[in-house]
Amino acid sequence: MMWCGERECEDKLKEETGATIRCIPFEQENLGDKCHICGKPAKHMIYAARAY
């Protein structure tokens, strides 16, 4: 997913889904221009997942 880089969005992701950011790949894919969490301009493509 795309992420703006803001701590508030990371906290909201964890609160709403239980997932945390697991990886910010060196080779970035452009999956969109906006953060999937807040709608601000995105800076990073991330992988997020829940820990079990």
Secondary structure as GFF3:
##gff-version 3
##sequence-region A 1 52
A	DSSP	beta_strand	2	3	.	.	.	ID=ss1
A	DSSP	alpha_helix	7	17	.	.	.	ID=ss2
A	DSSP	beta_strand	20	23	.	.	.	ID=ss3
A	DSSP	beta_strand	44	45	.	.	.	ID=ss4
A	DSSP	beta_strand	47	49	.	.	.	ID=ss5
###
